[in-house]
Amino acid sequence: MNGALDEKFSRVTEHWRPRVIAELNGQEVKVVKLRGEFPWHHHAEADEMFLVWKGEMRLEFRDRVVEMKAGDFCVVPRGVEHRPVAVEEAEVVLFEPAGVRNTGNVVDEKFTAPGGVRG
């Protein structure tokens, strides 16, 4: 798979609904648009990396907050509870093992996205 990130993000029409744009070594590269507050959650068996492509966001942890802007990244270690927040729309690239549910240990009708959506 290949392509320009701006083109891949142009296909994302809903907030909090990641789309897989590439796979390698059991990992998926996803694009997602964020806006608002996501539920607190964790991924028991998977680390997760957030890379901000456009806009600004923050990753809230129970003991700290990481402010991020375009070009910044943060790795959330497995098992660590976190919550992404974007006041205005942000475009984010995610790196995580294939099959990881976006809401981790939480199921939420509004936020839990179907897995494996290609983009």
SVG drawing of the C-alpha trace seen along z (x, -y; Angstrom):
<svg xmlns="http://www.w3.org/2000/svg" viewBox="-24 -24 32 34">
<polyline fill="none" stroke="black" stroke-width="0.4" points="0.0,0.0 1.2,-3.5 -0.1,-7.0 0.0,-10.5 -1.3,-11.1 -3.4,-14.1 -5.2,-11.9 -5.7,-9.2 -7.1,-11.7 -9.5,-13.1 -11.3,-9.7 -12.0,-9.9 -15.5,-11.3 -16.2,-10.6 -14.3,-11.5 -12.9,-8.6 -13.2,-6.1 -9.7,-4.9 -8.9,-3.6 -6.0,-1.2 -3.7,-2.6 -0.8,-0.1 0.3,3.1 3.8,4.3 5.1,7.0 1.8,7.5 1.3,3.8 -1.3,1.5 -0.8,-2.1 -4.1,-4.0 -5.4,-7.5 -8.0,-9.0 -9.6,-12.4 -10.2,-13.4 -12.5,-16.0 -13.8,-16.2 -13.1,-13.8 -12.6,-10.1 -13.5,-7.7 -10.8,-6.7 -9.5,-3.2 -6.4,-1.1 -5.0,1.7 -3.9,4.6 -1.7,6.3 -0.7,3.5 1.5,0.3 0.0,-2.4 1.7,-5.4 0.0,-8.7 1.6,-10.9 -0.1,-14.3 -0.2,-15.1 -2.3,-18.3 -3.9,-20.2 -3.4,-19.8 -4.4,-17.3 -3.6,-16.1 -3.2,-12.7 -4.6,-12.7 -3.2,-10.2 -4.3,-9.8 -1.1,-11.5 -0.2,-13.9 -1.2,-15.5 0.9,-15.4 0.1,-18.4 0.8,-17.6 0.9,-19.6 1.7,-18.6 4.9,-16.6 4.7,-15.4 4.3,-11.8 3.7,-9.9 3.8,-6.1 1.2,-4.9 2.6,-1.7 0.3,1.3 -2.0,1.3 -1.8,-2.5 -5.1,-4.2 -5.4,-7.2 -7.8,-9.5 -7.2,-11.4 -8.8,-14.9 -8.9,-17.4 -10.7,-20.7 -10.6,-21.4 -10.2,-18.7 -6.9,-17.0 -5.5,-14.5 -3.5,-11.7 -1.6,-8.7 -1.8,-5.6 0.6,-2.7 -0.6,0.4 -0.8,4.2 -3.3,5.5 -6.8,6.1 -6.5,3.7 -9.9,2.2 -9.8,-1.6 -11.6,-1.8 -9.4,1.0 -11.1,2.4 -14.2,0.3 -17.2,0.8 -19.0,-2.4 -21.7,-2.7 -20.5,-6.2 -16.8,-5.6 -16.0,-1.9 -15.1,-1.6 -15.4,1.4 -12.0,3.1 -10.1,3.4 -11.7,0.6 -9.3,-0.1 -8.6,-3.5"/>
</svg>
